[in-house]
């Protein structure tokens, strides 16, 4: 038996946060702050929806279309700013996104009628979409490989933090100064963008693969990717795809505004066909089914989560008769619950794997859906239930970016993520309108509960069963696993092309 003194000393086990370099923490902090202000800006419209409806004399369905407006342009903003991020760097595209949504939010405060506010919301949609795709890729590609679920959860929690901040300011600002001041505060993120421009390094994966940092004297500069080149190869094809994009935008506008009343099913069908046609070309022969199935998955994820996110303040004020201060208190519980859920999702995702964590957490959230809308007399009881529902049901969306981004190689990741996610995000445009329409035949609370419960189950099947990747392997048997956590990348980029340098097995400088 070995004497204790003879037992060799074991090196102390490193804590996970010691594996993250200072520049990686800085990258996360900067992107998190951008997300905080993004969430703040977007939450404003849901908080002041009833005040705007009163000022502009709008019914519930028309007012809800103002929430939908930002989603109409998200698919285009995610694609264009994502492509900018793939070609010129994640940091540049992230800064451009912040400036766009800040300008749109500030302009919302000067709106004089429904139409002018709707246009400002379209600008916000472009910026928000770019912020999502570029910030996510920036952080994920900067952090150590085994901690990227955690990085994703931490980042997305910033959005929830923004909703908490907006809820607290709402109770203070709106009763004293009116709803417009809430939007004018939204110009502040421009200052954050200026700081980012001066102090942030570029993402490690992008710099290694696409940037010229590794090129020696006289070496040929690597070709910058052009993710949407497949859409514009040949004059006729290019013109046809420009027409497809225009028709899709017009159809979405008709589907989500009073102008398209009576033609919504037709407009929605036309928009869906146009966007699927673009996705099929981007994915190419080997990747088209992956693009389409991921779009459907994200669409369903928005349908289950956004009725509550968009219409909860309206439910609290109209069905429960809460004052602005009480609404602010409940929204604080909601926002902090989502934030805490994002943190939990990151750790759970690294422990169990992204898909398992997603499915198990969503299943647990179902226990709180109907109780939330059954509480009437207890503000504290409602706050606790809302906290639990959103921590489990919406907090898990903190690792949705990690789940989607892992399907795409570095050279096309931001554009592919931006397009797929933001086309799917149209579910967020459908959700509040669908919730308002269902509320015409039942109470708003019951409508929100039914939508949330049924669609949560569907997302459990899609993500937990790895349905997008299983479908993709019907046309590409060599479809790889998660490209953000596996070794050498070999995947489907835009146009179905394998990424450059796949055979070399390049890794992030921060990978462990």
ZIZIDA-V170837 format. One record per helix or strand of 2 or more residues. SS is the DSSP state (A for helix, B for strand). FROM is the first residue (numbers start at 1). TO is the last residue. Records with the same first field share a line. If there is no record, write none. Layout:
SS->FROM-TO ; FROM-TO
//
This chain:
A->4-6 ; 16-19 ; 22-47 ; 49-56 ; 60-72 ; 74-88 ; 90-108 ; 114-140 ; 145-177 ; 180-199 ; 204-209 ; 229-232 ; 235-255 ; 258-260 ; 264-318 ; 324-352 ; 354-372 ; 379-393 ; 395-405 ; 410-424 ; 426-438 ; 444-464 ; 467-472 ; 494-496 ; 502-504
//
